[in-house]
C-alpha cells in the first residue's frame, strides 16, 4: 500500500472519480455523487489522506479540514476528520489502523499539522476509533446547521480526539464551537 496525501485543490478529476467510487461503495446511498468525492451536505475537506493499492486504486480514505475551534480555554487548532472509509473488500485487513498512523504523521508535522485530530461519529463506529488510537471526550459541541447553514446546533454524539502537536492532556474541557459545518 502507498500513502497519498493531497490538498483538496490538488486533486484531479480522476482522483475525485476514484475516491467517489470508494466512498459510494463504503457508504451506499445518495451522499456521494459519481463525480464528487465529498458529501453535498457537509463541509468539503481541505485535504485527503488515502491508501492506494499497487494499481493506484484508493482502498482506504479520510478527509480532514483544519480550523480554529472555540473553547472556554481559548482557541484550539483541530483537524476535523470525516469520510473515513475502507473499501468493503479490504475491511478487516488493518487498513483503517494504517490510515490512522498516516494521519498521526500528518497531524504532527508538515502542512496538515494541527493541535488535535477531532472526529464525531455514530456510536456504532466509536469502537473502531478507540481501537485505532482515538480517545473519547465528554465535550458537547456546537456547529452550523447542515441543512440551512445558519442554525446553531448543539449535539452530544460520540466525540473523539487524538494528539497532534499537543499532548492529549492539553485537550480543553467544556463546549467546543466548531465555527462551521461538521465533518
C-alpha positions as CSV (number, residue, x, y, z in Angstrom):
1,X,0.0,0.0,0.0
2,X,1.1,3.5,-0.7
3,X,0.0,6.5,1.4
4,X,-1.2,9.5,-0.6
5,X,-1.7,12.9,1.0
6,X,-3.1,15.8,-1.0
7,X,-4.7,19.2,-0.7
8,X,-8.2,19.2,-2.0
9,X,-7.2,21.8,-4.6
10,X,-4.6,19.5,-6.0
11,X,-7.0,16.6,-6.7
12,X,-7.6,15.8,-10.3
13,X,-10.8,14.8,-11.9
14,X,-9.6,11.2,-11.9
15,X,-8.8,11.4,-8.2
16,X,-12.3,12.5,-7.5
17,X,-13.8,9.7,-9.6
18,X,-11.6,7.1,-7.8
19,X,-12.3,8.5,-4.3
20,X,-16.0,8.8,-5.1
21,X,-16.2,5.1,-6.2
22,X,-14.6,4.1,-2.8
23,X,-16.8,6.3,-0.8
24,X,-20.0,5.2,-2.6
25,X,-19.1,1.6,-2.0
26,X,-18.4,2.2,1.7
27,X,-21.5,4.5,2.2
28,X,-24.3,3.3,-0.1
29,X,-26.9,6.0,-0.7
30,X,-27.2,9.4,-2.1
31,X,-24.5,11.2,-0.1
32,X,-21.7,10.8,-2.7
33,X,-22.3,11.6,-6.4
34,X,-20.3,9.7,-9.0
35,X,-18.2,12.7,-9.9
36,X,-17.8,14.3,-6.5
37,X,-15.8,12.9,-3.6
38,X,-17.4,14.8,-0.8
39,X,-21.0,14.7,0.6
40,X,-23.2,17.6,-0.6
41,X,-24.5,18.4,2.9
42,X,-21.2,18.5,4.9
43,X,-18.1,20.6,4.9
44,X,-15.8,20.0,2.0
45,X,-12.4,18.8,3.2
46,X,-9.2,20.8,2.9
47,X,-7.0,17.7,2.5
48,X,-7.2,14.0,1.9
49,X,-5.2,11.0,3.0
50,X,-5.7,7.7,1.4
51,X,-4.1,4.3,0.9
52,X,-3.7,3.2,-2.7
53,X,-3.2,-0.4,-3.8
54,X,-0.4,-1.4,-6.2
55,X,-2.5,-0.4,-9.1
56,X,-3.1,3.1,-7.7
57,X,-6.8,2.5,-6.7
58,X,-7.8,4.1,-3.4
59,X,-8.8,1.4,-0.8
60,X,-8.9,3.5,2.4
61,X,-9.6,7.2,2.8
62,X,-10.1,10.1,5.2
63,X,-10.7,13.7,4.6
64,X,-9.6,16.5,7.0
65,X,-10.3,20.1,7.5
66,X,-8.3,22.2,9.9
67,X,-9.9,25.1,11.7
68,X,-9.7,27.1,14.9
69,X,-12.4,25.8,17.3
70,X,-13.6,27.9,20.2
71,X,-13.4,26.6,23.7
72,X,-13.8,28.1,27.2
73,X,-9.9,28.0,27.5
74,X,-9.4,29.7,24.1
75,X,-8.9,28.6,20.5
76,X,-7.5,25.2,19.5
77,X,-6.4,24.2,16.0
78,X,-8.2,20.9,15.2
79,X,-8.2,18.7,12.2
80,X,-11.7,17.6,11.8
81,X,-11.8,14.1,10.2
82,X,-14.6,12.7,8.1
83,X,-15.5,10.5,5.2
84,X,-13.4,7.7,6.8
85,X,-13.8,4.6,4.7
86,X,-12.2,1.3,3.8
87,X,-13.3,-0.4,0.6
88,X,-15.7,-3.3,1.5
89,X,-13.4,-5.9,0.0
90,X,-10.5,-4.7,2.2
91,X,-12.2,-4.3,5.5
92,X,-10.7,-6.3,8.4
93,X,-7.2,-6.2,7.0
94,X,-5.8,-3.5,9.2
95,X,-6.1,-0.7,6.6
96,X,-8.1,1.6,9.0
97,X,-5.3,1.4,11.5
98,X,-2.7,2.0,8.8
99,X,-4.7,5.1,7.7
100,X,-4.7,6.4,11.3
101,X,-1.0,6.0,11.5
102,X,-0.7,8.1,8.4
103,X,-3.0,10.7,10.0
104,X,-0.8,10.8,13.1
105,X,2.2,11.7,11.0
106,X,0.2,14.4,9.2
107,X,-1.1,15.9,12.5
108,X,2.4,16.2,14.0
109,X,4.4,17.6,11.0
110,X,4.0,19.4,7.7
111,X,1.3,21.3,6.1
112,X,-1.6,19.3,7.6
113,X,-0.4,19.7,11.2
114,X,-2.9,20.6,13.9
115,X,-3.1,20.5,17.7
116,X,-5.5,17.6,17.7
117,X,-7.4,15.3,15.4
118,X,-11.2,15.6,16.0
119,X,-14.0,13.2,15.0
120,X,-17.6,12.8,15.7
121,X,-19.3,9.6,14.8
122,X,-22.2,7.2,15.4
123,X,-22.0,5.1,18.4
124,X,-21.8,2.0,16.2
125,X,-18.3,3.0,14.9
126,X,-16.9,4.7,18.0
127,X,-15.2,1.4,18.9
128,X,-13.2,1.4,15.7
129,X,-11.8,4.9,16.5
130,X,-11.0,3.9,20.1
131,X,-9.1,0.8,18.8
132,X,-7.1,2.9,16.4
133,X,-5.8,5.5,19.0
134,X,-8.6,8.0,19.4
135,X,-9.8,9.0,22.9
136,X,-13.4,9.7,23.7
137,X,-14.0,13.1,25.4
138,X,-17.2,14.3,27.1
139,X,-17.3,17.7,25.3
140,X,-20.6,18.9,23.9
141,X,-20.1,20.6,20.5
142,X,-21.8,23.4,18.5
143,X,-21.8,23.7,14.8
144,X,-23.6,25.5,12.0
145,X,-26.7,23.6,10.7
146,X,-26.1,21.3,7.8
147,X,-29.4,22.0,6.1
148,X,-29.6,25.7,6.2
149,X,-26.1,26.9,7.1
150,X,-27.4,29.3,9.7
151,X,-28.9,27.4,12.6
152,X,-26.6,26.7,15.5
153,X,-26.8,23.1,16.5
154,X,-25.5,21.6,19.7
155,X,-25.0,17.9,19.9
156,X,-23.6,15.3,22.2
157,X,-22.8,12.3,20.0
158,X,-19.5,10.4,20.4
159,X,-16.6,12.9,20.1
160,X,-13.1,11.5,20.0
161,X,-9.7,13.3,19.7
162,X,-6.1,12.3,19.2
163,X,-2.9,14.2,19.8
164,X,-1.2,16.1,17.1
165,X,1.2,18.9,18.0
166,X,-0.2,19.0,21.6
167,X,-0.5,16.3,24.2
168,X,-3.8,14.7,24.9
169,X,-3.6,16.1,28.5
170,X,-3.9,19.6,27.0
171,X,-7.4,18.9,25.4
172,X,-9.7,21.6,26.9
173,X,-12.9,21.0,28.9
174,X,-16.3,22.4,28.0
175,X,-18.2,23.3,24.9
176,X,-16.3,23.0,21.6
177,X,-17.6,25.5,19.0
178,X,-16.7,24.1,15.6
179,X,-17.4,27.5,14.0
180,X,-18.8,26.0,10.8
181,X,-20.2,22.8,9.3
182,X,-19.4,19.5,10.9
183,X,-17.3,16.9,9.1
